Amino acid sequence: MYGLIGNIQAQPGQGAALSAILLQGLANLPGCLSYIVARDPADPDVLWVTEVWDSQASHRAALALPVVQAAIVQGRPLIARFGERHETEPLGGSGLGGAR
Amino acid sequence: MYGLIGNIQAQPGQGAALSAILLQGLANLPGCLSYIVARDPADPDVLWVTEVWDSQASHRAALALPVVQAAIVQGRPLIARFGERHETEPLGGSGLGGAR
């Protein structure tokens, strides 16, 4: 499995709009086992996106899908900056689609 | 929903043992919508644990369960230190048990 933990700082006041874009249509892509958008309780313009894919190849392939490309085009103007980003190797747990 | 993103540094060489303890029995607790243990691809002794609960109260209640207390007792000696820890407010996504 291939995982990502990423932090995104939205433009001021744009956290809700950005999270809506990130959630719309991106949650059930091929090979995606978990995709969760969360916000910082202290700052609604700071988002955390955690992802688990069956492979890095599936993640790469998803980036080329029209729905993902559209989200990137829509979301990019709402992003102030990307914060920390960690690649991970998920080992297991619950909430991993049908792959547990 | 209530989320946690946490980083744990295991004692040298103990990452696999610690992740096994973290996964054993902890993945399907009441109110737990997602619980994923991952490791740093560059250092198998660095773990990331991402969690989503239906509420903070469910997370607190889980800490008192015997299976969780046993895991804490087993796992603590294998932990060198806790790294960053972020509370989050999950907004949605996939891989959230029955709560989507």
Backbone of each chain as ProteinMPNN parsed JSONL, in Angstrom:
{"seq_chain_A": "MYGLIGNIQAQPGQGAALSAILLQGLANLPGCLSYIVARDPADPDVLWVTEVWDSQASHRAALALPVVQAAIVQGRPLIARFGERHETEPLGGSGLGGAR", "coords_chain_A": {"N_chain_A": [[0.844, -1.198, 0.0], [0.28, 2.319, -0.419], [0.733, 5.439, 1.013], [-0.327, 8.803, 1.856], [0.156, 11.729, 3.736], [-0.924, 14.876, 4.073], [-0.687, 18.419, 4.358], [-2.535, 21.339, 3.887], [-2.684, 24.736, 3.392], [-5.282, 26.899, 3.061], [-6.287, 29.778, 1.117], [-7.161, 32.78, 2.902], [-10.243, 32.303, 4.501], [-11.098, 30.44, 2.659], [-11.133, 27.779, 3.234], [-13.372, 26.039, 3.553], [-14.504, 26.011, 1.003], [-12.391, 24.937, -0.451], [-12.111, 22.404, 0.756], [-14.514, 21.262, 0.026], [-14.185, 21.002, -2.742], [-12.066, 19.206, -2.742], [-13.298, 16.988, -1.747], [-15.3, 16.393, -3.493], [-16.082, 14.016, -5.66], [-13.615, 12.842, -5.523], [-13.303, 10.759, -3.842], [-13.691, 8.08, -4.38], [-11.879, 6.752, -6.153], [-10.208, 4.607, -8.57], [-8.366, 2.083, -6.979], [-8.07, 3.508, -4.679], [-8.05, 3.33, -1.277], [-8.566, 4.642, 1.045], [-9.521, 7.934, 1.764], [-9.426, 10.887, 3.189], [-10.59, 13.992, 4.159], [-9.807, 16.52, 6.35], [-10.104, 19.156, 8.821], [-8.145, 21.586, 10.553], [-8.912, 22.003, 13.887], [-8.444, 24.432, 15.053], [-8.131, 26.257, 13.065], [-9.945, 26.863, 10.377], [-9.035, 27.138, 7.814], [-6.922, 25.511, 7.441], [-6.124, 22.452, 6.203], [-6.079, 18.871, 6.42], [-5.154, 16.148, 4.518], [-5.504, 12.783, 4.22], [-4.447, 9.815, 2.752], [-4.825, 6.517, 1.393], [-3.625, 4.207, -0.85], [-3.805, 1.374, -3.071], [-1.466, 1.029, -4.384], [1.472, 2.912, -5.337], [1.426, 3.36, -8.009], [-1.302, 3.386, -8.634], [-2.058, 5.749, -7.383], [-0.583, 7.596, -8.89], [-1.762, 7.188, -11.383], [-4.319, 8.088, -10.877], [-3.973, 10.813, -10.703], [-4.039, 11.637, -13.268], [-6.626, 11.448, -14.086], [-9.653, 12.837, -15.448], [-11.512, 13.899, -13.524], [-9.881, 14.414, -11.375], [-8.0, 16.142, -12.436], [-9.71, 18.258, -12.994], [-10.429, 19.001, -10.409], [-7.993, 19.895, -9.465], [-7.564, 22.126, -11.068], [-9.733, 23.703, -10.263], [-9.247, 23.91, -7.514], [-6.687, 24.944, -7.079], [-6.403, 27.855, -7.125], [-7.386, 28.452, -4.632], [-5.588, 27.722, -2.794], [-3.182, 28.614, -0.451], [-0.659, 27.752, 0.397], [1.276, 24.699, 0.389], [1.723, 22.62, 3.163], [3.397, 20.453, 5.368], [4.269, 17.231, 4.009], [3.961, 13.829, 3.808], [5.025, 10.769, 2.633], [3.843, 7.465, 3.09], [4.007, 4.006, 4.173], [1.363, 2.22, 4.442], [0.384, -0.2, 6.827], [-1.76, -1.597, 7.784], [-5.034, -1.888, 9.334], [-8.232, -0.41, 10.041], [-10.941, 0.638, 7.907], [-10.096, 0.564, 5.308], [-11.281, 0.254, 2.782], [-12.147, -2.461, 0.689], [-9.924, -3.916, 1.171], [-8.912, -4.927, 3.491]], "CA_chain_A": [[0.0, 0.0, 0.0], [0.986, 3.605, -0.526], [-0.029, 6.441, 1.754], [0.085, 10.209, 1.878], [-0.399, 12.618, 4.766], [-0.562, 16.195, 3.573], [-1.262, 19.6, 4.978], [-2.764, 22.397, 2.904], [-3.19, 26.015, 3.917], [-6.115, 27.59, 2.075], [-6.358, 31.242, 1.189], [-8.035, 33.168, 4.023], [-11.679, 32.149, 4.304], [-11.406, 29.519, 1.556], [-10.972, 26.388, 3.653], [-14.58, 25.24, 3.294], [-14.638, 25.839, -0.446], [-11.344, 24.021, -0.902], [-12.398, 21.033, 1.188], [-15.622, 20.761, -0.805], [-13.599, 20.576, -4.021], [-11.238, 18.015, -2.507], [-14.162, 15.841, -1.45], [-16.255, 16.141, -4.57], [-15.691, 13.129, -6.743], [-12.262, 12.302, -5.392], [-13.229, 9.804, -2.736], [-13.839, 6.671, -4.777], [-11.093, 6.542, -7.365], [-9.672, 3.239, -8.645], [-7.178, 1.822, -6.171], [-8.057, 4.345, -3.472], [-8.598, 2.556, -0.154], [-9.008, 5.601, 2.063], [-9.252, 9.322, 1.362], [-10.145, 11.635, 4.214], [-10.268, 15.413, 4.257], [-10.1, 17.023, 7.696], [-9.581, 20.504, 9.027], [-7.555, 21.919, 11.842], [-9.966, 22.575, 14.724], [-8.097, 25.796, 15.451], [-8.043, 27.129, 11.892], [-10.694, 26.19, 9.315], [-8.346, 27.25, 6.53], [-5.839, 24.528, 7.404], [-6.699, 21.131, 5.935], [-5.238, 17.663, 6.384], [-5.666, 15.118, 3.615], [-4.802, 11.509, 4.406], [-4.809, 8.923, 1.646], [-4.205, 5.2, 1.255], [-3.826, 3.611, -2.178], [-3.267, 0.01, -3.123], [-0.084, 1.136, -4.868], [1.846, 4.251, -5.791], [1.017, 3.455, -9.414], [-2.71, 3.798, -8.659], [-2.102, 7.177, -7.06], [-0.091, 8.343, -10.062], [-2.764, 7.078, -12.455], [-5.466, 8.91, -10.506], [-3.665, 12.224, -10.968], [-4.304, 11.919, -14.681], [-8.058, 11.335, -14.386], [-10.298, 14.145, -15.664], [-12.121, 14.438, -12.308], [-8.802, 14.917, -10.519], [-7.47, 17.327, -13.11], [-10.676, 19.346, -12.806], [-10.333, 19.459, -9.022], [-6.749, 20.653, -9.337], [-7.784, 23.44, -11.697], [-10.658, 24.451, -9.393], [-8.758, 24.123, -6.158], [-5.384, 25.606, -6.982], [-6.448, 29.273, -6.738], [-7.805, 28.586, -3.238], [-4.494, 27.241, -1.938], [-2.124, 29.585, -0.147], [0.602, 27.002, 0.334], [1.296, 23.332, 0.898], [2.556, 22.427, 4.343], [4.167, 19.205, 5.358], [3.769, 16.14, 3.176], [4.678, 12.606, 4.139], [4.663, 9.486, 2.038], [3.889, 6.393, 4.085], [3.681, 2.625, 3.776], [0.345, 1.719, 5.377], [0.592, -1.605, 7.181], [-3.05, -2.215, 8.043], [-5.949, -1.139, 10.174], [-9.614, -0.477, 9.582], [-11.273, 1.76, 7.042], [-9.278, 0.479, 4.091], [-12.096, -0.285, 1.703], [-12.281, -3.919, 0.714], [-8.601, -4.519, 1.107], [-8.389, -5.319, 4.803]], "C_chain_A": [[0.879, 1.248, 0.0], [0.128, 4.68, 0.147], [0.545, 7.837, 1.63], [-0.603, 10.907, 3.051], [0.04, 14.022, 4.375], [-1.328, 17.311, 4.249], [-1.373, 20.702, 3.929], [-3.317, 23.624, 3.623], [-3.978, 26.697, 2.807], [-5.92, 29.099, 2.177], [-7.353, 31.621, 2.296], [-9.515, 33.045, 3.667], [-12.083, 31.115, 3.27], [-11.314, 28.043, 1.952], [-12.176, 25.525, 3.309], [-14.751, 24.993, 1.8], [-13.607, 24.839, -0.964], [-11.65, 22.588, -0.479], [-13.55, 20.448, 0.387], [-15.105, 20.261, -2.154], [-12.815, 19.278, -3.843], [-12.092, 16.782, -2.264], [-15.021, 15.436, -2.636], [-15.658, 15.24, -5.649], [-14.343, 12.47, -6.584], [-12.184, 11.121, -4.439], [-13.263, 8.35, -3.181], [-13.124, 6.368, -6.088], [-10.504, 5.128, -7.374], [-8.379, 3.091, -7.826], [-7.098, 2.634, -4.901], [-8.763, 3.6, -2.34], [-9.112, 3.462, 0.958], [-8.613, 6.989, 1.595], [-10.085, 10.195, 2.279], [-9.651, 13.076, 4.235], [-10.72, 15.898, 5.633], [-9.61, 18.451, 7.795], [-8.997, 20.619, 10.428], [-8.643, 22.549, 12.702], [-9.704, 24.045, 15.092], [-8.083, 26.772, 14.281], [-8.725, 26.451, 10.707], [-10.072, 26.346, 7.924], [-7.14, 26.317, 6.426], [-6.456, 23.142, 7.29], [-5.62, 20.046, 6.021], [-5.908, 16.672, 5.448], [-4.828, 13.862, 3.842], [-5.346, 10.509, 3.389], [-4.115, 7.578, 1.782], [-4.609, 4.632, -0.097], [-3.272, 2.206, -2.179], [-1.832, 0.011, -3.633], [0.201, 2.583, -5.243], [1.417, 4.451, -7.241], [-0.445, 3.898, -9.52], [-2.842, 5.282, -8.335], [-1.674, 8.018, -8.251], [-1.14, 8.344, -11.173], [-3.955, 7.985, -12.155], [-5.22, 10.382, -10.838], [-3.988, 12.614, -12.406], [-5.794, 11.876, -15.022], [-8.695, 12.715, -14.544], [-10.891, 14.733, -14.376], [-11.059, 15.027, -11.381], [-8.192, 16.172, -11.136], [-8.405, 18.522, -12.933], [-10.599, 19.901, -11.388], [-9.071, 20.291, -8.82], [-6.932, 22.055, -9.907], [-8.681, 24.314, -10.815], [-10.013, 24.849, -8.075], [-7.517, 24.983, -6.055], [-5.473, 27.081, -6.563], [-6.823, 29.487, -5.27], [-6.706, 28.185, -2.254], [-3.471, 28.345, -1.732], [-0.761, 28.909, -0.221], [0.381, 25.569, 0.807], [2.214, 23.259, 2.101], [3.289, 21.107, 4.245], [3.477, 18.127, 4.527], [4.621, 14.919, 3.447], [4.141, 11.461, 3.296], [4.767, 8.426, 3.125], [3.686, 5.036, 3.412], [2.652, 2.102, 4.764], [0.511, 0.209, 5.574], [-0.729, -2.328, 7.41], [-3.899, -1.328, 8.909], [-7.374, -1.35, 9.692], [-9.907, 0.75, 8.741], [-10.45, 1.755, 5.773], [-10.069, -0.198, 2.967], [-12.213, -1.799, 1.802], [-10.968, -4.646, 0.902], [-8.099, -5.039, 2.453], [-8.123, -6.81, 4.879]], "O_chain_A": [[2.052, 1.214, 0.371], [-1.065, 4.799, -0.132], [1.726, 8.029, 1.341], [-1.787, 10.696, 3.313], [1.234, 14.322, 4.349], [-2.478, 17.145, 4.656], [-0.431, 20.963, 3.181], [-4.297, 23.542, 4.364], [-3.434, 27.031, 1.755], [-5.452, 29.617, 3.19], [-8.278, 30.864, 2.587], [-9.979, 33.602, 2.673], [-13.273, 30.921, 3.02], [-11.406, 27.162, 1.097], [-12.02, 24.403, 2.827], [-15.102, 23.888, 1.385], [-13.913, 24.001, -1.812], [-11.47, 21.658, -1.265], [-13.556, 19.25, 0.101], [-15.54, 19.219, -2.645], [-12.886, 18.372, -4.674], [-11.665, 15.66, -2.541], [-15.419, 14.278, -2.765], [-14.826, 15.673, -6.447], [-13.955, 11.636, -7.401], [-11.113, 10.546, -4.249], [-12.889, 7.469, -2.407], [-13.705, 5.796, -7.01], [-10.32, 4.522, -6.318], [-7.438, 3.871, -7.971], [-6.159, 2.474, -4.121], [-9.947, 3.28, -2.448], [-9.997, 3.077, 1.721], [-7.509, 7.195, 1.091], [-11.31, 10.238, 2.162], [-8.451, 13.338, 4.318], [-11.871, 15.706, 6.024], [-8.812, 18.91, 6.976], [-9.319, 19.855, 11.338], [-9.246, 23.54, 12.289], [-10.63, 24.794, 15.4], [-8.028, 27.984, 14.485], [-8.144, 25.555, 10.094], [-10.547, 25.74, 6.963], [-6.421, 26.339, 5.427], [-7.21, 22.71, 8.162], [-4.443, 20.271, 5.741], [-7.1, 16.393, 5.58], [-3.608, 13.875, 3.679], [-6.557, 10.385, 3.203], [-2.969, 7.499, 2.225], [-5.791, 4.586, -0.438], [-2.383, 1.875, -1.393], [-1.068, -0.909, -3.343], [-0.717, 3.377, -5.442], [1.086, 5.563, -7.654], [-0.791, 4.693, -10.394], [-3.646, 5.987, -8.945], [-2.31, 9.017, -8.585], [-1.377, 9.365, -11.819], [-4.534, 8.58, -13.064], [-6.144, 11.107, -11.207], [-4.186, 13.79, -12.71], [-6.181, 12.233, -16.135], [-8.315, 13.657, -13.848], [-10.787, 15.939, -14.152], [-11.306, 16.014, -10.689], [-7.906, 17.143, -10.435], [-7.955, 19.653, -12.746], [-10.689, 21.111, -11.18], [-9.085, 21.279, -8.085], [-6.509, 23.042, -9.307], [-8.426, 25.506, -10.64], [-10.198, 25.962, -7.582], [-7.315, 25.674, -5.056], [-4.689, 27.517, -5.72], [-6.608, 30.569, -4.723], [-6.874, 28.295, -1.039], [-2.96, 28.933, -2.685], [0.173, 29.433, -0.828], [-0.572, 25.273, 1.528], [3.336, 23.765, 2.075], [3.739, 20.701, 3.173], [2.256, 18.125, 4.371], [5.845, 14.962, 3.333], [2.934, 11.22, 3.258], [5.657, 8.474, 3.973], [3.26, 4.938, 2.261], [3.022, 1.591, 5.821], [0.742, -0.544, 4.628], [-0.805, -3.546, 7.245], [-3.553, -0.181, 9.191], [-7.682, -2.337, 9.025], [-9.223, 1.768, 8.841], [-10.138, 2.81, 5.221], [-9.573, -1.104, 2.297], [-12.362, -2.344, 2.895], [-10.914, -5.871, 0.8], [-6.978, -5.54, 2.542], [-7.681, -7.307, 5.915]]}, "seq_chain_B": "MYGLIGNIQAQPGQGAALSAILLQGLANLPGCLSYIVARDPADPDVLWVTEVWDSQASHRAALALPVVQAAIVQGRPLIARFGERHETEPLGGSGLGGAR", "coords_chain_B": {"N_chain_B": [[-17.148, 14.477, 13.699], [-14.018, 13.192, 14.903], [-10.575, 13.446, 14.693], [-7.223, 12.101, 14.591], [-3.808, 12.574, 13.941], [-0.837, 11.094, 14.216], [2.616, 10.763, 15.074], [5.041, 8.351, 15.743], [8.05, 7.444, 17.146], [9.76, 4.512, 17.196], [11.717, 2.463, 19.458], [15.079, 1.612, 18.44], [14.942, -0.708, 15.831], [12.508, -1.727, 16.623], [10.2, -1.087, 15.316], [8.502, -2.777, 13.738], [7.523, -4.584, 15.624], [6.195, -2.842, 17.316], [4.251, -1.755, 15.605], [2.749, -4.033, 15.101], [1.59, -4.486, 17.59], [0.063, -2.174, 17.784], [-1.775, -2.62, 15.825], [-3.085, -4.9, 16.531], [-6.109, -5.854, 17.487], [-6.956, -3.269, 17.852], [-8.312, -2.095, 15.845], [-11.044, -2.133, 15.399], [-12.752, -0.719, 17.202], [-15.459, 0.523, 19.287], [-17.148, 3.191, 17.743], [-15.014, 3.87, 16.226], [-14.024, 4.945, 13.131], [-12.028, 4.899, 11.278], [-8.776, 3.614, 11.287], [-5.526, 3.585, 10.93], [-2.363, 2.218, 10.579], [0.821, 3.136, 9.639], [4.099, 3.117, 8.122], [7.121, 5.015, 7.971], [8.575, 5.209, 4.845], [11.287, 5.549, 4.687], [12.342, 4.919, 7.107], [11.872, 2.311, 9.065], [11.329, 2.353, 11.75], [9.84, 4.517, 12.317], [6.598, 5.461, 12.787], [3.321, 6.216, 11.542], [0.19, 7.033, 12.75], [-3.095, 7.233, 11.898], [-6.306, 8.327, 12.696], [-9.886, 8.17, 12.797], [-12.709, 9.053, 14.524], [-16.138, 8.741, 15.601], [-16.73, 10.621, 17.468], [-15.072, 12.749, 19.868], [-15.554, 11.835, 22.38], [-15.962, 9.084, 22.015], [-13.378, 8.32, 21.331], [-12.023, 8.9, 23.727], [-13.371, 7.134, 25.44], [-12.548, 4.723, 24.373], [-9.906, 4.591, 25.146], [-10.012, 3.622, 27.669], [-10.664, 0.985, 27.456], [-10.046, -2.502, 28.06], [-8.535, -3.864, 26.031], [-7.204, -1.798, 24.799], [-5.807, -0.661, 26.914], [-4.134, -2.827, 27.459], [-2.611, -2.876, 25.129], [-1.283, -0.47, 25.375], [0.323, -0.944, 27.616], [1.895, -3.021, 26.608], [3.056, -1.801, 24.398], [4.374, 0.537, 25.189], [7.106, 0.249, 26.197], [8.44, -0.032, 23.821], [8.52, 2.321, 22.544], [10.332, 5.113, 21.556], [9.982, 7.883, 21.387], [7.283, 10.269, 21.158], [6.313, 11.879, 18.219], [5.155, 14.526, 16.173], [1.744, 15.513, 16.73], [-1.537, 15.778, 15.802], [-4.72, 16.996, 16.296], [-7.756, 16.626, 14.513], [-10.613, 17.728, 12.576], [-12.398, 15.658, 10.909], [-13.929, 15.886, 7.724], [-15.08, 14.42, 5.725], [-15.07, 11.866, 3.151], [-13.681, 8.809, 1.863], [-13.631, 5.434, 3.153], [-14.524, 5.493, 5.749], [-15.784, 3.695, 7.482], [-19.125, 2.825, 8.287], [-20.113, 5.32, 8.166], [-20.178, 7.142, 6.14]], "CA_chain_B": [[-16.088, 13.467, 13.748], [-12.804, 13.578, 15.62], [-9.449, 12.763, 14.077], [-5.874, 12.244, 15.12], [-2.674, 12.202, 13.104], [0.262, 11.054, 15.173], [3.885, 10.185, 14.674], [5.679, 7.653, 16.858], [9.38, 6.891, 16.872], [10.012, 3.317, 18.004], [13.109, 2.153, 19.792], [15.754, 1.061, 17.261], [14.625, -2.082, 15.466], [11.246, -2.173, 17.225], [9.048, -0.565, 14.586], [7.579, -3.836, 13.324], [6.859, -5.11, 16.818], [5.259, -1.827, 17.808], [3.094, -1.65, 14.704], [1.91, -5.221, 15.316], [0.798, -4.242, 18.815], [-0.906, -1.112, 17.505], [-2.813, -3.131, 14.921], [-3.754, -6.076, 17.092], [-7.282, -5.641, 18.338], [-7.313, -1.862, 18.034], [-8.825, -1.53, 14.597], [-12.507, -2.126, 15.286], [-13.309, -0.309, 18.494], [-16.727, 1.26, 19.14], [-17.037, 4.591, 17.353], [-13.819, 4.088, 15.393], [-14.393, 4.899, 11.715], [-10.818, 4.616, 10.504], [-7.587, 3.493, 12.15], [-4.522, 3.081, 9.993], [-0.967, 2.284, 11.013], [1.722, 3.172, 8.487], [5.476, 3.421, 8.516], [7.917, 5.89, 7.112], [9.316, 4.362, 3.909], [12.728, 5.737, 4.845], [12.768, 4.491, 8.443], [10.812, 1.412, 9.555], [11.051, 2.59, 13.171], [8.979, 5.706, 12.427], [5.226, 5.089, 12.444], [2.246, 7.212, 11.51], [-1.123, 6.473, 13.077], [-4.177, 8.169, 11.59], [-7.536, 7.821, 13.291], [-11.122, 8.958, 12.741], [-13.73, 8.585, 15.465], [-17.394, 9.481, 15.422], [-16.693, 11.752, 18.404], [-13.943, 12.719, 20.796], [-15.975, 11.013, 23.518], [-15.69, 7.687, 21.677], [-11.936, 8.11, 21.448], [-11.695, 8.868, 25.161], [-13.901, 5.905, 26.024], [-11.735, 3.6, 23.898], [-8.648, 4.537, 25.903], [-10.245, 2.896, 28.922], [-10.983, -0.419, 27.2], [-8.939, -3.414, 28.411], [-7.667, -4.173, 24.89], [-6.361, -0.624, 24.565], [-4.878, -0.584, 28.052], [-3.123, -3.882, 27.28], [-1.709, -2.455, 24.053], [-0.429, 0.599, 25.914], [1.315, -1.579, 28.486], [2.816, -3.773, 25.754], [3.747, -0.978, 23.418], [5.126, 1.672, 25.748], [8.572, 0.066, 26.254], [9.01, -0.045, 22.466], [8.436, 3.695, 22.02], [11.427, 6.015, 21.931], [9.364, 9.184, 21.653], [6.178, 10.677, 20.3], [6.591, 13.04, 17.385], [4.042, 15.456, 16.061], [0.408, 14.975, 16.986], [-2.512, 16.772, 15.376], [-6.151, 16.709, 16.337], [-8.415, 17.153, 13.324], [-12.058, 17.557, 12.408], [-12.634, 15.074, 9.588], [-15.113, 16.437, 7.055], [-15.668, 13.402, 4.865], [-14.159, 11.108, 2.319], [-14.013, 7.394, 1.786], [-12.908, 4.665, 4.156], [-14.96, 5.915, 7.088], [-16.719, 2.706, 7.998], [-20.493, 2.98, 7.818], [-20.576, 6.669, 8.486], [-20.049, 8.082, 5.01]], "C_chain_B": [[-14.858, 14.068, 14.412], [-11.645, 12.78, 15.044], [-8.142, 13.021, 14.788], [-4.879, 11.822, 14.055], [-1.458, 12.239, 14.02], [1.469, 10.326, 14.626], [4.546, 9.571, 15.91], [7.031, 7.13, 16.389], [9.577, 5.7, 17.793], [11.478, 3.251, 18.42], [13.763, 1.483, 18.578], [15.413, -0.415, 17.032], [13.271, -2.576, 15.945], [10.006, -1.695, 16.475], [8.027, -1.632, 14.217], [6.821, -4.388, 14.523], [5.832, -4.11, 17.341], [4.036, -1.72, 16.898], [2.174, -2.858, 14.865], [1.029, -5.04, 16.549], [-0.295, -3.212, 18.532], [-2.053, -1.613, 16.633], [-3.668, -4.217, 15.566], [-4.924, -5.666, 17.985], [-7.74, -4.199, 18.447], [-8.091, -1.295, 16.856], [-10.349, -1.418, 14.548], [-13.181, -1.789, 16.606], [-14.586, 0.502, 18.278], [-16.493, 2.736, 18.796], [-15.834, 4.895, 16.483], [-14.175, 3.901, 13.926], [-13.212, 4.591, 10.815], [-9.641, 4.595, 11.468], [-6.516, 2.824, 11.315], [-3.124, 3.294, 10.57], [-0.084, 2.175, 9.775], [3.137, 3.407, 8.992], [6.1, 4.36, 7.502], [8.718, 5.009, 6.16], [10.83, 4.45, 4.12], [13.245, 5.223, 6.186], [11.681, 3.63, 9.061], [10.528, 1.567, 11.049], [10.238, 3.86, 13.394], [7.589, 5.349, 11.916], [4.327, 6.31, 12.405], [0.938, 6.495, 11.827], [-2.162, 7.551, 12.786], [-5.496, 7.536, 12.014], [-8.694, 8.759, 13.001], [-12.138, 8.276, 13.644], [-15.011, 9.361, 15.235], [-17.467, 10.686, 16.363], [-15.437, 11.644, 19.262], [-14.278, 11.852, 22.009], [-15.709, 9.53, 23.247], [-14.201, 7.379, 21.783], [-11.523, 7.999, 22.903], [-12.153, 7.559, 25.801], [-13.041, 4.709, 25.618], [-10.453, 3.46, 24.717], [-8.795, 3.741, 27.192], [-10.514, 1.413, 28.707], [-9.777, -1.311, 27.527], [-7.995, -3.701, 27.24], [-6.725, -3.011, 24.594], [-5.346, -0.465, 25.7], [-3.762, -1.629, 27.907], [-2.111, -3.488, 26.207], [-0.762, -1.359, 24.538], [0.687, 0.0, 26.775], [2.362, -2.315, 27.652], [3.698, -2.855, 24.915], [4.685, 0.063, 24.01], [6.636, 1.445, 25.776], [9.235, 0.114, 24.877], [9.055, 1.35, 21.85], [9.615, 4.521, 22.511], [10.874, 7.404, 22.251], [8.168, 9.385, 20.731], [6.605, 11.905, 19.511], [5.381, 13.947, 17.329], [2.699, 14.761, 16.255], [-0.584, 16.089, 16.665], [-3.91, 16.234, 15.61], [-6.769, 17.32, 15.09], [-9.93, 17.016, 13.452], [-12.298, 16.986, 11.014], [-13.961, 15.561, 9.013], [-15.813, 15.406, 6.195], [-14.602, 12.7, 4.075], [-14.62, 9.684, 2.18], [-13.169, 6.639, 2.798], [-13.276, 5.069, 5.563], [-16.04, 4.979, 7.611], [-18.111, 2.943, 7.45], [-20.988, 4.407, 7.862], [-20.572, 7.636, 7.316], [-21.379, 8.679, 4.617]], "O_chain_B": [[-14.688, 15.286, 14.469], [-11.734, 11.558, 14.923], [-7.975, 14.019, 15.489], [-5.086, 10.832, 13.353], [-1.094, 13.295, 14.538], [1.354, 9.399, 13.824], [4.602, 10.186, 16.975], [7.132, 6.458, 15.362], [9.566, 5.842, 19.015], [12.349, 3.887, 17.826], [13.074, 0.853, 17.776], [15.575, -1.251, 17.92], [12.916, -3.729, 15.7], [8.886, -1.879, 16.95], [6.824, -1.419, 14.365], [5.617, -4.632, 14.445], [4.737, -4.488, 17.755], [2.909, -1.607, 17.381], [0.953, -2.722, 14.777], [-0.146, -5.405, 16.537], [-1.432, -3.357, 18.981], [-3.166, -1.092, 16.697], [-4.823, -4.423, 15.193], [-4.73, -5.191, 19.104], [-8.774, -3.914, 19.051], [-8.486, -0.13, 16.877], [-10.883, -0.673, 13.727], [-14.076, -2.503, 17.061], [-14.776, 1.098, 17.217], [-15.737, 3.432, 19.474], [-15.645, 6.031, 16.049], [-14.586, 2.813, 13.522], [-13.384, 4.077, 9.71], [-9.526, 5.446, 12.349], [-6.595, 1.629, 11.028], [-2.76, 4.394, 10.987], [-0.22, 1.251, 8.973], [3.35, 3.836, 10.126], [5.665, 4.474, 6.357], [9.469, 4.146, 6.614], [11.564, 3.527, 3.767], [14.455, 5.105, 6.38], [10.672, 4.154, 9.532], [9.58, 0.97, 11.559], [9.978, 4.237, 14.537], [7.423, 4.98, 10.753], [4.533, 7.291, 13.119], [0.626, 5.465, 11.229], [-2.116, 8.643, 13.353], [-5.765, 6.369, 11.73], [-8.527, 9.978, 12.96], [-12.386, 7.075, 13.534], [-14.99, 10.489, 14.741], [-18.178, 11.653, 16.089], [-14.826, 10.581, 19.365], [-13.399, 11.216, 22.592], [-15.281, 8.802, 24.143], [-13.81, 6.315, 22.263], [-10.759, 7.107, 23.272], [-11.432, 6.953, 26.593], [-12.827, 3.793, 26.412], [-9.975, 2.35, 24.953], [-7.81, 3.246, 27.739], [-10.587, 0.655, 29.675], [-8.631, -0.923, 27.299], [-6.782, -3.774, 27.434], [-5.582, -3.22, 24.187], [-4.174, -0.169, 25.464], [-2.598, -1.352, 28.197], [-0.913, -3.731, 26.349], [0.409, -1.323, 24.16], [1.848, 0.396, 26.668], [3.557, -2.25, 27.939], [4.895, -3.084, 24.743], [5.684, 0.426, 23.389], [7.39, 2.349, 25.417], [10.451, 0.281, 24.778], [9.576, 1.527, 20.749], [9.868, 4.622, 23.712], [11.245, 8.019, 23.25], [8.057, 8.762, 19.675], [7.18, 12.846, 20.058], [4.668, 14.115, 18.319], [2.55, 13.571, 15.975], [-0.483, 17.198, 17.19], [-4.241, 15.134, 15.166], [-6.365, 18.397, 14.653], [-10.446, 16.296, 14.307], [-12.392, 17.738, 10.044], [-14.972, 15.638, 9.711], [-17.017, 15.509, 5.961], [-13.405, 12.896, 4.283], [-15.8, 9.377, 2.356], [-12.131, 7.125, 3.247], [-12.448, 5.001, 6.472], [-17.073, 5.418, 8.117], [-18.265, 3.233, 6.264], [-22.166, 4.667, 7.618], [-20.919, 8.808, 7.468], [-21.444, 9.485, 3.689]]}, "name": "protein", "num_of_chains": 2, "seq": "MYGLIGNIQAQPGQGAALSAILLQGLANLPGCLSYIVARDPADPDVLWVTEVWDSQASHRAALALPVVQAAIVQGRPLIARFGERHETEPLGGSGLGGARMYGLIGNIQAQPGQGAALSAILLQGLANLPGCLSYIVARDPADPDVLWVTEVWDSQASHRAALALPVVQAAIVQGRPLIARFGERHETEPLGGSGLGGAR"}
